[in-house]
Amino acid sequence: MAIRRATLEDQLRAEGLTAEVVASARSLAEKTNTPLREVIGKVEGVDTRAVARALSTLSGLPVVDEIDVDAIEAELIRPLPLAIARDGGALPLYVADGQLVVGIADLGALTLVGDIRVLLGYPVRVVIVPADVLREATNKAYDKATRSASSVLEDVDEDEDSGLAGDLVLEDADLLDDPNQAPIIRFVNALLAQAIKERASDIHIEPFEKDLVVRFRIDGMLYEAVRPPYRLKSSIVARIKIMAGLNIAEKRLPQDGRIRRKMAGREVDLRVSTLPVRHGERVVMRILEKGEVLSLDAIMQGSIYEAFAAMVEQPNGIILVSGPTGSGKSTTLYAAIKQINKPDVNILTIEDPVEYEVRGIGQVQVNAKIELTFASALRAFLRQDPDVILVGEIRDRETANNAVQASLTGHLVLSTIHTNDAAGAFPRLIDMGVEPFLVASSLLGVVAQRLVRRLCKHCKAPHVPTDAQLLDLQITRDELGVPHVWKAVGCDQCNRLGYSGRLAIYELLVSSEALHALIISNADAGQIKKAAVAAGMKTLREDGITKAIAGLTTFEEVLRVTREDGE
């Protein structure tokens, strides 16, 4: 009598996977002409640990449910490019008793295991690791093993800084891959990877008379990262220009470009700007990591959230968000768009650049070379039957007038404007040439915002504010209402900065009949703000003080970003 050998499907059912999940995996395997063991992990809702146990039963290999990434030595993974490790599904873990332990999530990776044995020169012992655990460990291990920009500079020899910038740039290449590249290329890749790991929003490369300085902007503050040898400035700039598709021969004019790369499998966009200065070319790279759009209730709370959420549900009118560059205006606008993005709502955006990609809305990128501007796109949008229009910025008379006309013809328009506070948006539109009565009738409200650094939750400490601080903030101890606030200390979790991440403070001015009279009479921003405060508006500084008392930030941060509010 023949004995039927247990199949992977049998083992998966024995481990508790439902017949529906197994059937879905089998159907996917047949459609893609791929073995079942390779696709089972891609089926939604599958328990990867159950799959690992099933593969272990079939193969006799032991299962490891967790991986200590800190125990993975960089020397074991550097010879193996990240793309191969990730796509092949195998990761060297550690050496024990003279054997290299390699984790795999799929038995098909055994072929790569043989290559790793030859590459590293160790006898190999294989363990099964759940697919999601192995994937996360692979990204973290390569991220940790990536050498800092300063350490890569040790490899640059005196005669190695020429002819390196023109190497072929592969857009799909991962910054953490380490294919034996020239030192300048490795330095630039390491610089970008280090900036992304440290959550920098901008990279500044600045040539001076005798120095070349690289600084990162982290949580809104600039910190020196590395000082490359001065002789390398031309090679570094040329390499970045090649990556951004710029003209490396043109050093007399400013240039703008874009770099699209991957970092541990995540897509990262960098906007590149070069500027000729006294001692060479200055380069600034803005890092735009493709992230998920935040919900409105995640960035706003309390009465401000309730009022703003009600405002974005209006069928027509203009809503403006004001603040300086880098104050989170786009994040707020997209949180509003997310709130109203429904199948029965037609949403169109015109931006420079498109910072978030959102399913279900039409997004247009400004292109001045072909005269696709905010104003021209806004005119075209009106023929596309929109319900909601997002304009990246109102910066000129034509865009302002087109936005007002769109709001008066039954559309909700969201945009940004550069003013110091919410009240300043009204006279600013009038200065652009919009009639005061149209501003009064079309503008629903204005949100002014700033970003303050968020206190590190691991090391923040109680702090009794000084009399000088209270005087600067224009509050008394009785108004403070608490015995202490909080101060930044610094620990390993926050790189000794005392802060980790940022949050927004807001000022929401809702248009009203009382304000309409002031606007039509051409009142200045000070009069409008005074009337709004009398009606109950909470200023930027007041919102900041509330968040400082709650332990989210510090009085120093609130003072730093609201100086003009106090004045």
Solvent accessible surface area in square Angstrom, and as a share of the most:
residue,aa,sasa,rsa
1,M,231,1.03
2,A,97,0.75
3,I,161,0.82
4,R,177,0.65
5,R,199,0.73
6,A,45,0.35
7,T,63,0.36
8,L,21,0.11
9,E,38,0.17
10,D,38,0.20
11,Q,29,0.13
12,L,0,0.00
13,R,109,0.40
14,A,83,0.64
15,E,49,0.22
16,G,59,0.56
17,L,16,0.08
18,T,72,0.42
19,A,63,0.48
20,E,124,0.55
21,V,32,0.18
22,V,0,0.00
23,A,41,0.31
24,S,56,0.36
25,A,0,0.00
26,R,89,0.33
27,S,48,0.31
28,L,59,0.29
29,A,9,0.07
30,E,127,0.57
31,K,164,0.70
32,T,71,0.42
33,N,143,0.73
34,T,36,0.21
35,P,61,0.38
36,L,29,0.14
37,R,72,0.26
38,E,69,0.31
39,V,4,0.02
40,I,1,0.01
41,G,34,0.33
42,K,152,0.64
43,V,20,0.12
44,E,165,0.74
45,G,76,0.73
46,V,21,0.12
47,D,72,0.37
48,T,21,0.12
49,R,77,0.28
50,A,1,0.01
51,V,11,0.06
52,A,2,0.02
53,R,98,0.36
54,A,0,0.00
55,L,1,0.01
56,S,21,0.14
57,T,82,0.47
58,L,55,0.27
59,S,46,0.30
60,G,65,0.63
61,L,42,0.21
62,P,72,0.45
63,V,48,0.28
64,V,48,0.28
65,D,61,0.32
66,E,118,0.53
67,I,29,0.15
68,D,95,0.49
69,V,26,0.15
70,D,116,0.60
71,A,53,0.41
72,I,6,0.03
73,E,105,0.47
74,A,23,0.18
75,E,115,0.52
76,L,12,0.06
77,I,1,0.01
78,R,81,0.29
79,P,63,0.39
80,L,9,0.05
81,P,33,0.21
82,L,0,0.00
83,A,36,0.28
84,I,83,0.42
85,A,1,0.01
86,R,67,0.24
87,D,118,0.61
88,G,30,0.29
89,G,19,0.19
90,A,1,0.00
91,L,0,0.00
92,P,0,0.00
93,L,7,0.04
94,Y,93,0.35
95,V,60,0.35
96,A,30,0.23
97,D,147,0.76
98,G,45,0.44
99,Q,64,0.28
100,L,0,0.00
101,V,0,0.00
102,V,0,0.00
103,G,0,0.00
104,I,0,0.00
105,A,21,0.17
106,D,29,0.15
107,L,37,0.18
108,G,32,0.31
109,A,5,0.04
110,L,81,0.40
111,T,108,0.63
112,L,23,0.11
113,V,11,0.06
114,G,26,0.25
115,D,84,0.43
116,I,1,0.00
117,R,119,0.43
118,V,109,0.62
119,L,93,0.46
120,L,33,0.17
121,G,64,0.62
122,Y,78,0.30
123,P,75,0.47
124,V,32,0.19
125,R,93,0.34
126,V,18,0.10
127,V,5,0.03
128,I,0,0.00
129,V,0,0.00
130,P,1,0.01
131,A,28,0.22
132,D,55,0.29
133,V,21,0.12
134,L,8,0.04
135,R,132,0.48
136,E,95,0.42
137,A,4,0.03
138,T,4,0.02
139,N,38,0.19
140,K,104,0.44
141,A,1,0.01
142,Y,10,0.04
143,D,39,0.20
144,K,100,0.42
145,A,8,0.06
146,T,27,0.16
147,R,77,0.28
148,S,44,0.29
149,A,1,0.00
150,S,56,0.36
151,S,31,0.20
152,V,5,0.03
153,L,25,0.13
154,E,138,0.62
155,D,49,0.26
156,V,12,0.07
157,D,81,0.42
158,E,131,0.59
159,D,120,0.62
160,E,58,0.26
161,D,28,0.15
162,S,83,0.54
163,G,76,0.73
164,L,27,0.13
165,A,11,0.09
166,G,58,0.56
167,D,60,0.31
168,L,148,0.74
169,V,40,0.23
170,L,107,0.53
171,E,103,0.46
172,D,113,0.58
173,A,29,0.22
174,D,5,0.03
175,L,5,0.02
176,L,11,0.05
177,D,24,0.12
178,D,58,0.30
179,P,62,0.39
180,N,158,0.81
181,Q,50,0.22
182,A,22,0.17
183,P,8,0.05
184,I,0,0.00
185,I,3,0.02
186,R,52,0.19
187,F,0,0.00
188,V,1,0.00
189,N,9,0.04
190,A,6,0.05
191,L,0,0.00
192,L,0,0.00
193,A,0,0.00
194,Q,25,0.11
195,A,0,0.00
196,I,13,0.06
197,K,76,0.32
198,E,55,0.25
199,R,111,0.41
200,A,8,0.06
201,S,28,0.18
202,D,6,0.03
203,I,0,0.00
204,H,18,0.08
205,I,0,0.00
206,E,5,0.02
207,P,9,0.06
208,F,100,0.42
209,E,113,0.50
210,K,159,0.67
211,D,63,0.33
212,L,4,0.02
213,V,8,0.05
214,V,0,0.00
215,R,75,0.27
216,F,2,0.01
217,R,73,0.27
218,I,11,0.06
219,D,11,0.06
220,G,17,0.17
221,M,58,0.26
222,L,52,0.26
223,Y,65,0.25
224,E,94,0.42
225,A,33,0.25
226,V,13,0.07
227,R,128,0.47
228,P,5,0.03
229,P,48,0.30
230,Y,72,0.27
231,R,94,0.34
232,L,0,0.00
233,K,44,0.19
234,S,65,0.42
235,S,15,0.10
236,I,0,0.00
237,V,9,0.05
238,A,22,0.17
239,R,7,0.02
240,I,0,0.00
241,K,2,0.01
242,I,54,0.27
243,M,15,0.07
244,A,11,0.08
245,G,68,0.65
246,L,26,0.13
247,N,83,0.43
248,I,72,0.37
249,A,84,0.65
250,E,30,0.13
251,K,115,0.49
252,R,191,0.70
253,L,104,0.52
254,P,82,0.52
255,Q,27,0.12
256,D,116,0.60
257,G,19,0.18
258,R,78,0.28
259,I,2,0.01
260,R,121,0.44
261,R,11,0.04
262,K,62,0.26
263,M,2,0.01
264,A,6,0.05
265,G,39,0.38
266,R,112,0.41
267,E,103,0.46
268,V,0,0.00
269,D,4,0.02
270,L,1,0.00
271,R,78,0.29
272,V,2,0.01
273,S,48,0.31
274,T,0,0.00
275,L,88,0.44
276,P,43,0.27
277,V,56,0.32
278,R,200,0.73
279,H,55,0.25
280,G,28,0.27
281,E,17,0.08
282,R,65,0.24
283,V,0,0.00
284,V,37,0.21
285,M,0,0.00
286,R,64,0.23
287,I,17,0.08
288,L,26,0.13
289,E,74,0.33
290,K,64,0.27
291,G,47,0.45
292,E,149,0.67
293,V,17,0.10
294,L,88,0.44
295,S,43,0.28
296,L,2,0.01
297,D,83,0.43
298,A,61,0.47
299,I,26,0.13
300,M,1,0.01
301,Q,105,0.47
302,G,48,0.46
303,S,85,0.55
304,I,20,0.10
305,Y,56,0.21
306,E,116,0.52
307,A,38,0.30
308,F,0,0.00
309,A,12,0.09
310,A,57,0.45
311,M,11,0.05
312,V,1,0.01
313,E,90,0.40
314,Q,80,0.35
315,P,98,0.62
316,N,65,0.33
317,G,4,0.04
318,I,1,0.01
319,I,0,0.00
320,L,0,0.00
321,V,0,0.00
322,S,0,0.00
323,G,1,0.01
324,P,64,0.40
325,T,104,0.61
326,G,39,0.37
327,S,5,0.03
328,G,20,0.19
329,K,21,0.09
330,S,38,0.25
331,T,35,0.20
332,T,1,0.00
333,L,3,0.02
334,Y,3,0.01
335,A,0,0.00
336,A,0,0.00
337,I,1,0.00
338,K,85,0.36
339,Q,59,0.26
340,I,10,0.05
341,N,43,0.22
342,K,98,0.41
343,P,149,0.94
344,D,119,0.61
345,V,35,0.20
346,N,54,0.28
347,I,1,0.00
348,L,22,0.11
349,T,0,0.00
350,I,0,0.00
351,E,10,0.05
352,D,73,0.38
353,P,9,0.06
354,V,22,0.13
355,E,49,0.22
356,Y,38,0.14
357,E,134,0.60
358,V,28,0.16
359,R,227,0.83
360,G,60,0.58
361,I,21,0.11
362,G,29,0.28
363,Q,50,0.22
364,V,43,0.25
365,Q,68,0.30
366,V,23,0.13
367,N,57,0.29
368,A,76,0.59
369,K,194,0.82
370,I,123,0.62
371,E,138,0.62
372,L,52,0.26
373,T,56,0.33
374,F,11,0.05
375,A,6,0.05
376,S,25,0.16
377,A,3,0.02
378,L,0,0.00
379,R,106,0.39
380,A,40,0.31
381,F,10,0.04
382,L,68,0.34
383,R,186,0.68
384,Q,113,0.50
385,D,119,0.62
386,P,6,0.04
387,D,64,0.33
388,V,8,0.05
389,I,0,0.00
390,L,4,0.02
391,V,0,0.00
392,G,20,0.19
393,E,32,0.15
394,I,2,0.01
395,R,122,0.44
396,D,61,0.32
397,R,152,0.55
398,E,85,0.38
399,T,0,0.00
400,A,0,0.00
401,N,45,0.23
402,N,26,0.13
403,A,0,0.00
404,V,1,0.00
405,Q,85,0.38
406,A,0,0.00
407,S,3,0.02
408,L,78,0.39
409,T,89,0.52
410,G,44,0.42
411,H,25,0.11
412,L,2,0.01
413,V,0,0.00
414,L,0,0.00
415,S,0,0.00
416,T,7,0.04
417,I,1,0.00
418,H,81,0.36
419,T,19,0.11
420,N,104,0.53
421,D,26,0.13
422,A,0,0.00
423,A,0,0.00
424,G,11,0.11
425,A,0,0.00
426,F,0,0.00
427,P,27,0.17
428,R,90,0.33
429,L,2,0.01
430,I,37,0.19
431,D,109,0.57
432,M,14,0.06
433,G,32,0.30
434,V,2,0.01
435,E,91,0.41
436,P,25,0.16
437,F,115,0.48
438,L,30,0.15
439,V,0,0.00
440,A,4,0.03
441,S,75,0.48
442,S,3,0.02
443,L,5,0.02
444,L,46,0.23
445,G,0,0.00
446,V,0,0.00
447,V,0,0.00
448,A,0,0.00
449,Q,1,0.01
450,R,17,0.06
451,L,36,0.18
452,V,0,0.00
453,R,28,0.10
454,R,94,0.34
455,L,8,0.04
456,C,3,0.02
457,K,162,0.68
458,H,114,0.51
459,C,19,0.12
460,K,64,0.27
461,A,24,0.19
462,P,79,0.49
463,H,41,0.18
464,V,93,0.53
465,P,1,0.01
466,T,70,0.41
467,D,102,0.53
468,A,65,0.51
469,Q,24,0.11
470,L,8,0.04
471,L,141,0.70
472,D,67,0.35
473,L,3,0.02
474,Q,123,0.55
475,I,33,0.17
476,T,76,0.44
477,R,110,0.40
478,D,135,0.70
479,E,120,0.54
480,L,9,0.05
481,G,62,0.59
482,V,54,0.31
483,P,113,0.71
484,H,61,0.27
485,V,2,0.01
486,W,64,0.23
487,K,88,0.37
488,A,36,0.28
489,V,85,0.49
490,G,8,0.08
491,C,23,0.14
492,D,112,0.58
493,Q,126,0.56
494,C,5,0.03
495,N,100,0.51
496,R,159,0.58
497,L,54,0.27
498,G,0,0.00
499,Y,17,0.06
500,S,45,0.29
501,G,20,0.20
502,R,78,0.28
503,L,16,0.08
504,A,12,0.09
505,I,0,0.00
506,Y,4,0.02
507,E,0,0.00
508,L,15,0.08
509,L,1,0.01
510,V,76,0.43
511,S,21,0.14
512,S,49,0.31
513,E,140,0.63
514,A,76,0.59
515,L,7,0.04
516,H,44,0.20
517,A,64,0.50
518,L,49,0.24
519,I,1,0.01
520,I,95,0.48
521,S,78,0.50
522,N,98,0.50
523,A,10,0.08
524,D,80,0.41
525,A,30,0.24
526,G,50,0.48
527,Q,96,0.43
528,I,1,0.01
529,K,37,0.16
530,K,159,0.67
531,A,31,0.24
532,A,5,0.04
533,V,62,0.35
534,A,91,0.71
535,A,93,0.72
536,G,65,0.62
537,M,19,0.08
538,K,76,0.32
539,T,16,0.09
540,L,2,0.01
541,R,18,0.07
542,E,77,0.35
543,D,8,0.04
544,G,0,0.00
545,I,16,0.08
546,T,65,0.38
547,K,20,0.09
548,A,0,0.00
549,I,51,0.26
550,A,70,0.54
551,G,3,0.02
552,L,63,0.31
553,T,0,0.00
554,T,1,0.01
555,F,2,0.01
556,E,84,0.38
557,E,2,0.01
558,V,0,0.00
559,L,11,0.06
560,R,93,0.34
561,V,20,0.12
562,T,0,0.00
563,R,129,0.47
564,E,70,0.31
565,D,29,0.15
566,G,21,0.20
567,E,176,0.79
